[in-house]
Amino acid sequence: MVKLKSNIATSENGFIFNPSTGDSYTSNPIAAEIIALLKNGYTADEIKIQLLEKYEVERKQLERDWDDYILQLREANLLAL
């Protein structure tokens, strides 16, 4: 299960702030959309379905990109365990 830490602050324009570490990040519009959906409690599968419906992307490519992005979020210490 992919879930953001509850204390992570975000903005609509893609700014992400981790108050525990003081680290901040900026993200592109699609990444900001993913973050917003995660904050609103959507599951990984629900988010992927929305992305496949909204954007012209092959499922295989989406899965690779998803795995890469989740790894980045994990490495940035933004995900709950």
N, CA, C and O atoms as a GROMACS GRO file, in nm:
protein
  324
    1MET      N    1   0.084  -0.118   0.000
    1MET     CA    2   0.000   0.000   0.000
    1MET      C    3   0.088   0.125   0.000
    1MET      O    4   0.186   0.133   0.075
    2VAL      N    5   0.054   0.220  -0.083
    2VAL     CA    6   0.129   0.344  -0.094
    2VAL      C    7   0.049   0.453  -0.022
    2VAL      O    8  -0.066   0.481  -0.056
    3LYS      N    9   0.114   0.514   0.078
    3LYS     CA   10   0.046   0.617   0.154
    3LYS      C   11   0.147   0.722   0.198
    3LYS      O   12   0.255   0.690   0.248
    4LEU      N   13   0.110   0.850   0.178
    4LEU     CA   14   0.196   0.958   0.224
    4LEU      C   15   0.192   0.966   0.376
    4LEU      O   16   0.092   0.931   0.438
    5LYS      N   17   0.302   1.012   0.434
    5LYS     CA   18   0.301   1.039   0.577
    5LYS      C   19   0.197   1.147   0.603
    5LYS      O   20   0.177   1.236   0.520
    6SER      N   21   0.132   1.140   0.715
    6SER     CA   22   0.021   1.231   0.745
    6SER      C   23   0.064   1.376   0.762
    6SER      O   24  -0.018   1.466   0.743
    7ASN      N   25   0.189   1.400   0.796
    7ASN     CA   26   0.232   1.537   0.820
    7ASN      C   27   0.289   1.608   0.697
    7ASN      O   28   0.332   1.722   0.707
    8ILE      N   29   0.290   1.542   0.583
    8ILE     CA   30   0.345   1.601   0.461
    8ILE      C   31   0.252   1.711   0.411
    8ILE      O   32   0.132   1.690   0.394
    9ALA      N   33   0.310   1.828   0.390
    9ALA     CA   34   0.233   1.943   0.340
    9ALA      C   35   0.256   1.957   0.190
    9ALA      O   36   0.368   1.941   0.141
   10THR      N   37   0.148   1.987   0.118
   10THR     CA   38   0.159   2.004  -0.027
   10THR      C   39   0.080   2.127  -0.069
   10THR      O   40  -0.006   2.177   0.003
   11SER      N   41   0.112   2.173  -0.190
   11SER     CA   42   0.034   2.282  -0.248
   11SER      C   43  -0.014   2.238  -0.385
   11SER      O   44   0.036   2.141  -0.442
   12GLU      N   45  -0.111   2.310  -0.438
   12GLU     CA   46  -0.167   2.274  -0.569
   12GLU      C   47  -0.065   2.287  -0.682
   12GLU      O   48  -0.078   2.220  -0.784
   13ASN      N   49   0.035   2.372  -0.664
   13ASN     CA   50   0.133   2.391  -0.772
   13ASN      C   51   0.252   2.296  -0.763
   13ASN      O   52   0.350   2.314  -0.836
   14GLY      N   53   0.244   2.194  -0.675
   14GLY     CA   54   0.346   2.090  -0.674
   14GLY      C   55   0.454   2.104  -0.570
   14GLY      O   56   0.552   2.030  -0.575
   15PHE      N   57   0.439   2.194  -0.476
   15PHE     CA   58   0.537   2.209  -0.368
   15PHE      C   59   0.507   2.105  -0.261
   15PHE      O   60   0.392   2.089  -0.219
   16ILE      N   61   0.610   2.034  -0.216
   16ILE     CA   62   0.597   1.931  -0.114
   16ILE      C   63   0.693   1.965  -0.001
   16ILE      O   64   0.810   1.995  -0.025
   17PHE      N   65   0.643   1.961   0.122
   17PHE     CA   66   0.726   1.994   0.239
   17PHE      C   67   0.712   1.886   0.344
   17PHE      O   68   0.601   1.847   0.381
   18ASN      N   69   0.826   1.839   0.393
   18ASN     CA   70   0.829   1.740   0.500
   18ASN      C   71   0.872   1.812   0.628
   18ASN      O   72   0.990   1.839   0.645
   19PRO      N   73   0.778   1.844   0.717
   19PRO     CA   74   0.814   1.918   0.838
   19PRO      C   75   0.904   1.840   0.934
   19PRO      O   76   0.972   1.900   1.016
   20SER      N   77   0.905   1.709   0.924
   20SER     CA   78   0.991   1.628   1.010
   20SER      C   79   1.139   1.649   0.980
   20SER      O   80   1.223   1.646   1.070
   21THR      N   81   1.170   1.670   0.852
   21THR     CA   82   1.310   1.685   0.811
   21THR      C   83   1.344   1.826   0.767
   21THR      O   84   1.461   1.864   0.763
   22GLY      N   85   1.240   1.906   0.735
   22GLY     CA   86   1.264   2.040   0.682
   22GLY      C   87   1.291   2.041   0.533
   22GLY      O   88   1.316   2.146   0.475
   23ASP      N   89   1.286   1.924   0.471
   23ASP     CA   90   1.312   1.914   0.327
   23ASP      C   91   1.191   1.958   0.248
   23ASP      O   92   1.077   1.935   0.288
   24SER      N   93   1.217   2.022   0.133
   24SER     CA   94   1.108   2.059   0.043
   24SER      C   95   1.145   2.017  -0.099
   24SER      O   96   1.262   2.006  -0.135
   25TYR      N   97   1.041   1.994  -0.178
   25TYR     CA   98   1.058   1.944  -0.314
   25TYR      C   99   0.956   2.013  -0.404
   25TYR      O  100   0.851   2.058  -0.358
   26THR      N  101   0.988   2.020  -0.530
   26THR     CA  102   0.890   2.064  -0.628
   26THR      C  103   0.864   1.948  -0.723
   26THR      O  104   0.952   1.866  -0.747
   27SER      N  105   0.744   1.943  -0.776
   27SER     CA  106   0.710   1.833  -0.865
   27SER      C  107   0.641   1.886  -0.989
   27SER      O  108   0.586   1.996  -0.989
   28ASN      N  109   0.644   1.805  -1.093
   28ASN     CA  110   0.575   1.844  -1.216
   28ASN      C  111   0.424   1.826  -1.197
   28ASN      O  112   0.382   1.768  -1.098
   29PRO      N  113   0.343   1.876  -1.291
   29PRO     CA  114   0.197   1.870  -1.272
   29PRO      C  115   0.141   1.729  -1.252
   29PRO      O  116   0.048   1.711  -1.172
   30ILE      N  117   0.193   1.630  -1.322
   30ILE     CA  118   0.140   1.494  -1.305
   30ILE      C  119   0.180   1.439  -1.168
   30ILE      O  120   0.098   1.374  -1.102
   31ALA      N  121   0.302   1.464  -1.126
   31ALA     CA  122   0.344   1.420  -0.993
   31ALA      C  123   0.261   1.489  -0.886
   31ALA      O  124   0.224   1.427  -0.786
   32ALA      N  125   0.232   1.617  -0.905
   32ALA     CA  126   0.148   1.691  -0.809
   32ALA      C  127   0.008   1.630  -0.803
   32ALA      O  128  -0.053   1.623  -0.697
   33GLU      N  129  -0.041   1.588  -0.918
   33GLU     CA  130  -0.172   1.522  -0.924
   33GLU      C  131  -0.170   1.391  -0.846
   33GLU      O  132  -0.264   1.360  -0.773
   34ILE      N  133  -0.064   1.314  -0.862
   34ILE     CA  134  -0.050   1.187  -0.790
   34ILE      C  135  -0.045   1.212  -0.640
   34ILE      O  136  -0.111   1.143  -0.563
   35ILE      N  137   0.034   1.310  -0.599
   35ILE     CA  138   0.045   1.344  -0.457
   35ILE      C  139  -0.091   1.382  -0.400
   35ILE      O  140  -0.129   1.337  -0.292
   36ALA      N  141  -0.165   1.465  -0.473
   36ALA     CA  142  -0.297   1.508  -0.427
   36ALA      C  143  -0.391   1.388  -0.412
   36ALA      O  144  -0.465   1.380  -0.314
   37LEU      N  145  -0.388   1.297  -0.507
   37LEU     CA  146  -0.473   1.178  -0.499
   37LEU      C  147  -0.433   1.090  -0.381
   37LEU      O  148  -0.519   1.038  -0.310
   38LEU      N  149  -0.303   1.074  -0.358
   38LEU     CA  150  -0.257   0.997  -0.243
   38LEU      C  151  -0.304   1.062  -0.113
   38LEU      O  152  -0.350   0.992  -0.022
   39LYS      N  153  -0.293   1.194  -0.104
   39LYS     CA  154  -0.337   1.264   0.017
   39LYS      C  155  -0.487   1.247   0.040
   39LYS      O  156  -0.533   1.249   0.155
   40ASN      N  157  -0.562   1.231  -0.068
   40ASN     CA  158  -0.706   1.215  -0.056
   40ASN      C  159  -0.748   1.070  -0.038
   40ASN      O  160  -0.867   1.038  -0.044
   41GLY      N  161  -0.651   0.981  -0.016
   41GLY     CA  162  -0.683   0.844   0.020
   41GLY      C  163  -0.702   0.747  -0.096
   41GLY      O  164  -0.744   0.633  -0.074
   42TYR      N  165  -0.673   0.790  -0.217
   42TYR     CA  166  -0.686   0.698  -0.330
   42TYR      C  167  -0.577   0.590  -0.324
   42TYR      O  168  -0.465   0.618  -0.281
   43THR      N  169  -0.611   0.470  -0.365
   43THR     CA  170  -0.513   0.362  -0.369
   43THR      C  171  -0.428   0.374  -0.495
   43THR      O  172  -0.462   0.448  -0.588
   44ALA      N  173  -0.318   0.301  -0.497
   44ALA     CA  174  -0.231   0.301  -0.614
   44ALA      C  175  -0.308   0.257  -0.739
   44ALA      O  176  -0.295   0.318  -0.845
   45ASP      N  177  -0.388   0.152  -0.726
   45ASP     CA  178  -0.463   0.103  -0.842
   45ASP      C  179  -0.565   0.207  -0.891
   45ASP      O  180  -0.582   0.225  -1.011
   46GLU      N  181  -0.631   0.275  -0.798
   46GLU     CA  182  -0.728   0.378  -0.837
   46GLU      C  183  -0.659   0.494  -0.910
   46GLU      O  184  -0.712   0.547  -1.007
   47ILE      N  185  -0.542   0.530  -0.862
   47ILE     CA  186  -0.468   0.640  -0.926
   47ILE      C  187  -0.423   0.599  -1.065
   47ILE      O  188  -0.434   0.678  -1.159
   48LYS      N  189  -0.372   0.478  -1.078
   48LYS     CA  190  -0.325   0.431  -1.209
   48LYS      C  191  -0.439   0.428  -1.309
   48LYS      O  192  -0.421   0.466  -1.425
   49ILE      N  193  -0.557   0.384  -1.267
   49ILE     CA  194  -0.673   0.382  -1.357
   49ILE      C  195  -0.705   0.524  -1.404
   49ILE      O  196  -0.730   0.545  -1.523
   50GLN      N  197  -0.703   0.620  -1.312
   50GLN     CA  198  -0.731   0.758  -1.351
   50GLN      C  199  -0.627   0.810  -1.450
   50GLN      O  200  -0.662   0.878  -1.547
   51LEU      N  201  -0.500   0.779  -1.426
   51LEU     CA  202  -0.395   0.826  -1.515
   51LEU      C  203  -0.407   0.763  -1.653
   51LEU      O  204  -0.388   0.831  -1.754
   52LEU      N  205  -0.440   0.634  -1.658
   52LEU     CA  206  -0.456   0.567  -1.787
   52LEU      C  207  -0.572   0.626  -1.866
   52LEU      O  208  -0.566   0.636  -1.989
   53GLU      N  209  -0.678   0.665  -1.796
   53GLU     CA  210  -0.795   0.723  -1.863
   53GLU      C  211  -0.769   0.867  -1.908
   53GLU      O  212  -0.821   0.911  -2.010
   54LYS      N  213  -0.688   0.939  -1.833
   54LYS     CA  214  -0.668   1.082  -1.859
   54LYS      C  215  -0.555   1.110  -1.959
   54LYS      O  216  -0.564   1.206  -2.036
   55TYR      N  217  -0.451   1.029  -1.958
   55TYR     CA  218  -0.333   1.055  -2.040
   55TYR      C  219  -0.310   0.942  -2.139
   55TYR      O  220  -0.351   0.828  -2.117
   56GLU      N  221  -0.246   0.976  -2.248
   56GLU     CA  222  -0.211   0.876  -2.349
   56GLU      C  223  -0.081   0.808  -2.308
   56GLU      O  224   0.028   0.854  -2.342
   57VAL      N  225  -0.095   0.701  -2.235
   57VAL     CA  226   0.021   0.627  -2.187
   57VAL      C  227  -0.014   0.479  -2.186
   57VAL      O  228  -0.126   0.439  -2.151
   58GLU      N  229   0.083   0.400  -2.224
   58GLU     CA  230   0.064   0.254  -2.220
   58GLU      C  231   0.076   0.207  -2.076
   58GLU      O  232   0.153   0.263  -1.997
   59ARG      N  233   0.001   0.104  -2.041
   59ARG     CA  234   0.003   0.052  -1.904
   59ARG      C  235   0.145   0.013  -1.861
   59ARG      O  236   0.186   0.041  -1.749
   60LYS      N  237   0.219  -0.050  -1.951
   60LYS     CA  238   0.355  -0.094  -1.920
   60LYS      C  239   0.444   0.026  -1.884
   60LYS      O  240   0.523   0.019  -1.789
   61GLN      N  241   0.432   0.134  -1.961
   61GLN     CA  242   0.510   0.254  -1.935
   61GLN      C  243   0.467   0.318  -1.803
   61GLN      O  244   0.551   0.362  -1.724
   62LEU      N  245   0.337   0.323  -1.780
   62LEU     CA  246   0.286   0.378  -1.655
   62LEU      C  247   0.340   0.301  -1.535
   62LEU      O  248   0.380   0.361  -1.436
   63GLU      N  249   0.343   0.169  -1.544
   63GLU     CA  250   0.393   0.087  -1.433
   63GLU      C  251   0.540   0.118  -1.405
   63GLU      O  252   0.580   0.129  -1.289
   64ARG      N  253   0.621   0.132  -1.511
   64ARG     CA  254   0.763   0.165  -1.492
   64ARG      C  255   0.778   0.302  -1.428
   64ARG      O  256   0.854   0.319  -1.332
   65ASP      N  257   0.705   0.401  -1.481
   65ASP     CA  258   0.712   0.537  -1.428
   65ASP      C  259   0.661   0.541  -1.284
   65ASP      O  260   0.719   0.610  -1.200
   66TRP      N  261   0.554   0.468  -1.256
   66TRP     CA  262   0.497   0.463  -1.121
   66TRP      C  263   0.601   0.409  -1.023
   66TRP      O  264   0.625   0.468  -0.918
   67ASP      N  265   0.663   0.296  -1.058
   67ASP     CA  266   0.763   0.235  -0.971
   67ASP      C  267   0.878   0.332  -0.944
   67ASP      O  268   0.925   0.342  -0.830
   68ASP      N  269   0.924   0.403  -1.047
   68ASP     CA  270   1.032   0.500  -1.032
   68ASP      C  271   0.990   0.613  -0.938
   68ASP      O  272   1.068   0.654  -0.852
   69TYR      N  273   0.869   0.664  -0.955
   69TYR     CA  274   0.823   0.777  -0.874
   69TYR      C  275   0.803   0.735  -0.728
   69TYR      O  276   0.840   0.809  -0.637
   70ILE      N  277   0.746   0.619  -0.706
   70ILE     CA  278   0.726   0.570  -0.569
   70ILE      C  279   0.862   0.550  -0.501
   70ILE      O  280   0.876   0.578  -0.382
   71LEU      N  281   0.961   0.502  -0.574
   71LEU     CA  282   1.095   0.488  -0.519
   71LEU      C  283   1.151   0.624  -0.479
   71LEU      O  284   1.213   0.637  -0.373
   72GLN      N  285   1.129   0.726  -0.561
   72GLN     CA  286   1.174   0.862  -0.528
   72GLN      C  287   1.105   0.912  -0.401
   72GLN      O  288   1.169   0.972  -0.315
   73LEU      N  289   0.975   0.888  -0.390
   73LEU     CA  290   0.902   0.931  -0.270
   73LEU      C  291   0.955   0.857  -0.146
   73LEU      O  292   0.969   0.917  -0.040
   74ARG      N  293   0.983   0.729  -0.161
   74ARG     CA  294   1.035   0.649  -0.050
   74ARG      C  295   1.173   0.700  -0.008
   74ARG      O  296   1.201   0.716   0.111
   75GLU      N  297   1.259   0.726  -0.107
   75GLU     CA  298   1.394   0.775  -0.078
   75GLU      C  299   1.390   0.914  -0.013
   75GLU      O  300   1.479   0.949   0.065
   76ALA      N  301   1.288   0.993  -0.046
   76ALA     CA  302   1.273   1.126   0.013
   76ALA      C  303   1.206   1.120   0.151
   76ALA      O  304   1.182   1.224   0.213
   77ASN      N  305   1.176   1.000   0.197
   77ASN     CA  306   1.114   0.978   0.328
   77ASN      C  307   0.976   1.045   0.338
   77ASN      O  308   0.942   1.104   0.440
   78LEU      N  309   0.899   1.034   0.231
   78LEU     CA  310   0.765   1.096   0.227
   78LEU      C  311   0.653   0.994   0.243
   78LEU      O  312   0.536   1.032   0.259
   79LEU      N  313   0.686   0.866   0.240
   79LEU     CA  314   0.582   0.762   0.248
   79LEU      C  315   0.576   0.701   0.387
   79LEU      O  316   0.678   0.683   0.454
   80ALA      N  317   0.455   0.669   0.429
   80ALA     CA  318   0.433   0.598   0.555
   80ALA      C  319   0.467   0.451   0.531
   80ALA      O  320   0.443   0.398   0.422
   81LEU      N  321   0.521   0.388   0.629
   81LEU     CA  322   0.558   0.247   0.614
   81LEU      C  323   0.444   0.154   0.641
   81LEU      O  324   0.460   0.032   0.632
   0.00000   0.00000   0.00000
